[in-house]
Every structure is written in structure tokens, then in C-alpha cells.
Amino acid sequence: MKNWIKFFSIFLVLLAVVLTGAITIQAYMPFHKATEKAEKIVADEELLSKITSSYVYSSKKSYVTVFGENDRQQATAVFVNQDDLKAKKEQVVLSTGISKEKAIKVATENQKVKKILHVKLGLETPGVVWEVSYRNDKDQLNYVYVLFENGQWWKKITNL
């Protein structure tokens, strides 16, 4: 009897692990497909000579931000609109605006930050922004949007 209990216990734990893994993979698949498609578009349109990374940025519109080097070996980001893949692709040379580190500094100034969750470059109404997401010392979620062009904060959503 004890062997059956052990068998079922181990079976249930393994089943839970396998199901969790399968669900996680299925949940991530749309993001993976979107970034692959955007990278292919950027490569096909020869917007970047070398692609280094990409991620999905979602707000009112969804974009995939593709990072790499342009034909002059300048670090560049290209924004691919997920609602209209044939639309003109916005581009920004990263050296023309503030860095990721500077955006974090601006966003967290005078704040007690427990953990930075993510920093993403995206396209919004006023232009290119850094989205800085973090948890404060009270474990509350905060989003701060910092303008890439000049480092001023555009929008804050705090204490969620």
C-alpha cells in the first residue's frame, strides 16, 4: 500500500511539473513568434545590418523593439508595429538619447526601490520612451515613462 501512495505522489508531482512547463511554453509562444516575425521583417527590409535582441512592448499599440546595428555600426532600435507590419518602421540611434541606466536613475530618483522589474524602450504618443517598472520598499508596483530624447519623465503610475 505504501508503494502505491509513493507512486501516486511522485506521479502527481511530475504531472504538475510537466503541465506547468507545457503551459508556460504555450503562454510564451505568441511573444516568441512576434519577435521572430519582427526580426525577419527588419532583416528583410535591411533596416539593421546586425540584430542583437528584441522584445514586445505593449501600450495602446503593441510594438516589437528590435535592437542591433545599422549600416554605420551604430547601436539602433527599430519599432515594428504589430497591428500593421507593413507600416513605416520608426528607428532611433541609441546614442542620440539617454541610456537605459540614466532612465533608471531618473525614474527612481527620490524613491526607495526594492527591485527593478524591467526597463523597455518603446514608442508612445510623445515619441520614444523608456518604461521603467519597479517595486518600492512597500512592495508596490510602479511604472515610470522617461522620454528617450531628453530624460524627462512623461508619465508615472505609482503605488499599485
HELIX and SHEET records of a PDB file:
HELIX    1   1 LYS A    2  ASP A   44  1                                  43    
HELIX    2   2 LEU A   94  THR A   96  5                                   3    
HELIX    3   3 LYS A  100  THR A  108  1                                   9    
SHEET    1   A 4 LYS A  50  SER A  58  0                                        
SHEET    2   A 4 SER A  62  GLU A  69 -1                                        
SHEET    3   A 4 ALA A  75  ASN A  81 -1                                        
SHEET    4   A 4 GLU A  90  VAL A  93 -1                                        
SHEET    1   B 4 VAL A 113  GLU A 124  0                                        
SHEET    2   B 4 GLY A 127  ASN A 136 -1                                        
SHEET    3   B 4 LEU A 141  LEU A 147 -1                                        
SHEET    4   B 4 TRP A 153  ILE A 157 -1                                        
END                                                                             
